[in-house]
Amino acid sequence: MLNCVFLDGNIVEMALGIESESIESVAEMYCWDKQNILLFDSLEDLPEYKEGYILKYDGSSFYYEEIQPPEPTETDIINAEILLNQADIIAKQNEHDEVLAEILLNQIGGVINERKL
């Protein structure tokens, strides 16, 4: 069994114990560049998964790096403002529709069917 660590650059993507004879066959099986596969005696030598961190390899040892959420771009902020404005417009349209419905019903002598949401 080969204990393999698959790297994407210096980021650990996965670690597996694989029934295989060679690193070449593992690389072919997983469509992974064999230069980015590390072999270990035991997967227990690897650090454990930590929520909110990515595991990296610097060529000689593993280390954790905290996952940083991406900063919103100016376009993201503008799109959020547009969505908020659209939601506000729709809410006001609904209020106007209710008022108009009440006026029309009053003009024809109808009764408003009150319903609780």
N, C-alpha and C positions, 0 to 999 in steps of 0.2 A: 504494500500500500504506500502511495505517495501522499505526504501531507503537504498540500500546496496553498500558497497565499497568492492571490491574484491582485496585481497592482494596476491602477490607472494613474500613470505619472507616479506620484509618491503617495497616493491615497489607496488604502486597502479596500478593495471592492468585496472580496469574499475569501474565506478560508475553508478548504474542504479536504477531507481524507478521501482519496480516489484510488480505486482498484485499477492500477495501470502499471505498466512496465517501464515507461519512459516519459520524460517531460515533453518530448515531441508529440507523443500520442495524446497527452493531456491538452497541449496547446491546440492540436487539431480538433479534438473532441469539443472543446469549449470555444473554438475560434478566437483564441487569445495569443498574442505574441509571446513566444516562449521566453523572450528577454524580460518580460514583466511577470514571470511566475517564479516565486521563491519556494524552495523546498526546505522542510523542517523535519527534525526527528519526531516531534510530537506537536500537535496543534495546541496542547496544553501549555506550551511555552509562550503562546501569544497572549497579549493583554485581553481582558474581558471587554465586552461591549459596554459602553457608557452612553446613556441617553443624553442627547444634546451635544455630542462630540463626534468627530470623525477620527479614525485611526490612520496615522500616516507612518511612513517608513523613510528614514533619512539615509539609507544605504548600510547602516550598521545596527540601528535600533528603532523600535517603535515608539511613537509618542502620540498623545491626544492633542487635538486642536478643537477649540470650541466652535460650534457652528454659529456663524453670524448671519442673521437675517439680512437680506439685501435692502439697501436704502431705497426708498421710493424715488423714482425719477420725476422730473418736472411734468412729464406726460402722465405719469400715474396720478399725481396730485390733481392735475387738471381734469382727468377722467373721473376721479372721485368727486370733485366739485360738480361736474356736469350731472353725474348720477344723483347726487343729493338735490340739486336744483330740479331735476326731472321728477323725483319723488315728491318734492314740495308742490310742484305744479299739479301733479295728479291728485294729491290730497286736497288742494284747493278746488280743483275741478269737481271732485266728489261732493264737497261742501256746497258748491254752487248748484250742482244738479239736485241736491236734496232741497235747497231753498226754492228752486224753480218748480220742482214737483209739488211742493206744498202750496205755492202760489197758484199753480194751475188747478190743483184739486179744490182749493178754496173758491176759485172762479166758477167752477162747475158744480159746486156744492157737494163735493165728495168728502170722504172721511179718510184721514191718513191712517194707514195700517201700521201701528207702532210695533216694532219688533226689537227685541233686546239681543245684542250680539254678545 
